[in-house]
């Protein structure tokens, strides 16, 4: 295989055990690591980079085992969440730093080429503290790539950027990993970043891979609570919430369709019409504008349903009675934890 391969890799960090993990990241593709806090995402990146010793298994790259090599001999580019820029060095020196460190005689030309690509030339004399968040991200990307890495490891990329800056950097990063045939392994909590970049999505839970598949397989496969939240579902009901929902006439329908982790009701599966009086009467608790229309928060007993509407102005107000129904074909049972098999 050309690229990264983890063969039953395991590592321990502060009492936390990661693995065994089997994972492949082919050249020219991006694999995104997802999972709740404490799942082991950063631990996995650090183990691959060589900053954390393995307790079992191995790390391979382009058919060569890398497990015993120190980080500086793996030639992997690692970008931490804080970007790791040198605060006392100007932008130009930051980008050139890895080339200077290894005594590259062509350091200036190579660094300048990456600075041009990331539109940093005019910022070359500034310090990191004088840059915006998006500019600092571009400096970190340029520096990581100036080192001519064989693999790029990125922890929480594009954090705290506005939409325009993020989308521009995503397009540039996709272009680079494809043109340079770089494997990219990154951690993110941002669904838009993950879906825009990922060739594969990998969900970690308690140090184990629970899902490994292309992005379009995620919504089709079985869902756990974390995955459902990641996909943007708002109507998630746990078994405990359902057991307390006796005041809702729809509770029995939800309980019958629920899985061991509860149930998801997509907003598109919540049908409503103005006026109440029947067993499925609810009250409008709030309304919010979204790009495709409106979302109404409908309260019935202890349950709140988010219902989508494409109408310009919903014909109801907060406090009005409505009648709601649930599309049984749209109900999605939840697993107790992340799926353990790849779809």
C-alpha positions in Angstrom: 0.0 0.0 0.0 1.2 3.6 -0.8 0.4 5.7 2.3 -0.1 5.1 6.0 -1.1 1.8 7.5 -1.8 1.1 11.2 -1.6 -2.6 12.0 -3.3 -3.4 15.3 -1.6 -0.3 16.8 -2.0 0.3 20.5 -0.7 2.9 22.9 -1.3 4.1 26.5 -1.4 7.6 27.8 -2.2 8.6 31.4 -4.2 5.5 32.1 -6.1 5.6 28.7 -5.6 2.8 26.3 -5.9 3.3 22.6 -6.4 0.3 20.2 -5.9 -2.0 18.7 -6.4 0.2 15.7 -6.4 -0.9 12.1 -6.5 2.0 9.7 -5.3 2.9 6.2 -4.8 6.3 4.7 -3.8 6.0 1.0 -1.7 8.7 -0.8 -3.7 11.7 -2.0 -6.7 11.1 0.4 -7.9 12.6 3.6 -9.1 10.5 6.6 -11.0 12.3 9.3 -11.1 11.2 12.9 -14.3 11.8 14.8 -15.4 10.9 18.3 -16.5 12.3 21.6 -14.0 14.0 23.9 -11.7 11.4 25.4 -12.2 8.9 22.5 -8.4 8.9 21.7 -8.2 11.0 18.6 -5.3 13.1 19.6 -3.6 10.1 21.2 -3.8 8.3 17.9 -2.2 11.3 16.0 0.6 11.5 18.6 1.3 7.7 18.4 1.5 7.9 14.6 3.8 10.9 14.7 6.1 9.0 17.1 5.6 11.3 20.1 4.0 8.4 22.0 5.5 4.9 22.2 3.4 2.0 21.1 2.4 -0.7 23.5 1.5 -3.1 20.6 1.1 -3.3 16.9 3.0 -1.2 14.3 2.9 1.9 12.1 3.8 1.4 8.4 4.4 3.9 5.6 4.8 3.0 2.0 5.5 -0.6 3.0 8.2 0.3 5.6 7.7 -0.1 9.3 8.1 3.2 11.1 7.3 2.2 14.7 10.9 2.3 16.1 11.9 5.5 14.3 12.0 8.8 16.3 9.6 11.5 15.1 12.3 13.4 13.2 13.1 10.4 11.1 9.6 9.7 10.1 9.2 12.8 8.0 5.6 13.3 9.0 4.2 16.8 9.4 2.3 17.3 12.7 0.2 20.4 13.3 -1.1 20.7 16.9 -4.3 22.6 17.9 -2.3 25.6 19.0 -0.5 25.5 15.6 2.9 25.6 17.3 4.1 28.8 15.6 7.3 30.4 17.0 6.1 33.6 18.6 9.5 35.3 18.4 10.0 34.5 14.7 8.4 36.4 11.8 6.2 34.7 9.3 9.0 34.1 6.8 11.2 32.5 9.5 8.4 30.4 10.7 7.7 28.9 7.3 11.4 28.4 6.6 12.2 27.0 10.1 12.0 23.2 9.3 14.1 23.7 6.2 16.7 25.7 8.2 16.7 23.0 10.9 17.9 20.4 8.4 20.3 22.8 6.7 18.6 22.8 3.3 20.6 25.1 1.0 17.5 25.9 -1.0 15.4 26.8 2.1 14.7 30.4 1.0 13.3 29.5 -2.5 11.2 26.6 -1.2 9.7 28.6 1.7 9.0 31.5 -0.7 7.1 29.1 -3.0 4.8 28.0 -0.2 4.3 31.5 1.0 3.2 32.5 -2.4 0.8 29.6 -2.6 -0.7 30.6 0.7 -0.7 34.3 0.0 1.7 35.1 2.8 4.4 37.1 1.0 3.1 40.4 2.1 2.9 39.2 5.7 6.5 37.8 5.8 7.8 40.5 8.2 4.9 40.2 10.7 4.9 38.1 13.9 2.2 35.5 14.7 0.7 37.8 17.3 0.0 40.4 14.5 -2.0 38.0 12.4 -5.6 37.0 12.3 -6.7 33.4 13.0 -7.0 32.6 9.3 -3.6 34.0 8.6 -2.0 32.0 11.4 -3.6 28.9 10.0 -2.1 29.6 6.6 1.3 30.0 8.1 1.0 26.7 9.9 -0.1 25.0 6.7 2.7 26.5 4.7 5.3 25.6 7.3 4.1 22.0 7.6 4.2 21.6 3.8 7.5 23.4 3.4 9.1 20.5 5.4 8.2 18.2 2.5 6.3 15.7 4.7 5.4 12.3 3.5 2.2 12.4 5.7 0.3 15.3 7.2 -1.2 14.9 10.7 -3.5 17.7 11.7 -5.3 18.2 15.1 -8.4 20.4 14.9 -7.6 22.3 11.6 -9.3 25.5 10.6 -10.7 26.1 14.2 -12.2 29.5 14.9 -12.3 30.6 11.3 -15.1 32.3 9.6 -16.9 30.4 6.9 -15.2 32.2 3.9 -11.7 31.6 5.3 -12.4 28.0 6.2 -13.9 27.2 2.8 -11.0 28.8 1.0 -8.4 26.8 3.0 -10.3 23.6 2.6 -10.3 24.0 -1.2 -6.5 24.8 -1.1 -5.8 21.8 1.2 -7.7 19.4 -1.0 -5.9 20.7 -4.1 -2.5 20.2 -2.4 -3.1 16.7 -1.0 -4.3 15.5 -4.4 -1.6 17.2 -6.5 1.2 16.3 -4.0 -0.3 12.8 -3.4 -0.1 13.4 0.4 -2.0 11.3 2.8 -3.8 13.5 5.4 -5.0 12.3 8.8 -6.9 14.9 10.8 -9.1 15.4 13.8 -12.0 17.7 13.7 -15.4 18.4 15.5 -16.7 20.4 12.6 -19.1 18.5 10.3 -18.6 20.9 7.4 -14.9 20.5 7.5 -15.1 16.7 7.8 -17.6 16.3 4.9 -15.7 18.7 2.6 -12.3 17.0 3.1 -12.8 13.4 4.0 -12.3 10.5 1.7 -13.1 8.3 4.8 -14.6 9.0 8.2 -13.3 7.1 11.2 -15.3 7.2 14.5 -13.4 6.4 17.6 -15.0 5.5 20.9 -13.1 4.6 24.0 -9.9 4.1 22.0 -11.5 1.7 19.4 -12.5 2.2 15.8 -16.3 1.9 15.7 -16.9 3.2 12.2 -14.6 3.4 9.1 -16.3 4.2 5.8 -16.8 6.9 3.1 -18.8 10.0 4.3 -21.9 9.1 2.3 -22.2 5.8 4.3 -22.5 7.5 7.6 -26.1 8.6 7.4 -27.1 5.3 5.8 -25.6 3.2 8.5 -26.7 2.5 12.0 -26.4 5.5 14.3 -25.2 6.1 17.8 -25.9 9.4 19.7 -22.5 11.0 18.8 -22.9 10.2 15.1 -26.4 11.5 15.0 -25.4 14.7 16.7 -22.5 15.0 14.3 -24.9 14.7 11.3 -27.0 17.5 12.7 -30.0 15.7 14.0 -31.8 17.6 16.7 -34.6 15.3 17.8 -32.7 12.7 19.8 -34.5 11.0 22.6 -32.7 8.6 25.1 -34.5 5.7 26.7 -34.7 7.7 30.0 -36.3 10.6 28.2 -38.8 8.3 26.5 -39.7 6.7 29.8 -40.5 10.1 31.2 -42.6 11.2 28.3 -45.9 9.7 29.4 -47.6 13.1 28.8 -46.9 12.9 25.1 -49.3 11.0 22.9 -46.5 10.1 20.6 -44.3 8.4 23.3 -45.7 5.0 22.5 -44.8 5.3 18.8 -41.2 6.4 19.7 -40.7 3.7 22.2 -41.9 1.0 19.8 -39.4 2.2 17.1 -36.5 3.0 19.5 -33.2 1.1 19.7 -31.1 0.4 22.8 -29.7 4.0 22.7 -33.1 5.7 22.0 -34.3 7.2 18.8 -33.7 10.0 16.3 -36.6 11.8 14.6 -35.3 13.9 11.7 -37.0 17.3 11.5 -38.2 16.3 8.0 -40.2 13.4 9.6 -42.2 15.7 11.9 -45.4 16.7 10.0 -47.5 19.5 11.4 -50.6 21.7 10.6 -52.1 24.7 12.3 -54.8 24.0 14.9 -55.1 21.4 17.6 -57.8 19.6 19.6 -56.8 16.0 18.8 -54.6 13.6 20.7 -51.5 14.8 19.0 -51.8 18.5 19.9 -48.7 20.4 20.6 -47.8 24.0 21.3 -45.3 26.2 19.3 -42.5 27.0 21.8 -40.2 28.9 19.4 -39.4 29.6 15.8 -36.0 30.2 14.2 -35.0 31.3 10.7 -32.6 29.1 8.7 -31.4 29.3 5.1 -34.0 26.9 3.7 -37.0 28.3 5.7 -37.9 28.0 9.3 -37.6 25.5 12.2 -40.4 25.4 14.7 -40.0 24.0 18.2 -43.1 22.1 19.1 -43.7 21.1 22.7 -45.8 18.0 23.6 -45.6 16.9 27.2 -41.9 16.7 28.1 -40.8 16.2 24.5 -39.7 19.0 22.2 -39.8 18.3 18.4 -37.8 20.4 15.9 -40.0 20.6 12.7 -38.7 22.1 9.4 -40.8 24.2 7.1 -39.9 25.8 3.8 -42.5 28.5 4.1 -41.4 32.1 4.1 -43.6 32.9 7.1 -45.1 30.0 9.2 -48.8 30.5 9.7 -48.5 30.1 13.4 -47.1 32.1 16.4 -45.4 31.1 19.6 -48.1 29.6 21.9 -50.4 28.5 19.1 -51.7 25.0 19.0 -50.7 22.6 16.2 -51.3 19.0 15.3 -48.3 16.9 14.7 -47.7 13.5 13.2 -44.5 11.5 12.8 -43.5 9.8 9.5 -42.8 6.2 10.6 -40.4 5.7 7.7 -38.2 8.5 8.9 -37.6 7.3 12.5 -34.1 6.1 13.2 -33.3 3.8 16.1 -30.1 4.6 18.0 -27.4 2.1 19.0 -26.2 2.1 22.6 -22.7 3.1 21.3 -21.0 3.7 18.0 -21.4 0.9 15.3 -18.8 -1.7 15.6 -18.8 -2.8 12.0 -17.9 -0.9 8.9 -20.9 -0.6 6.5 
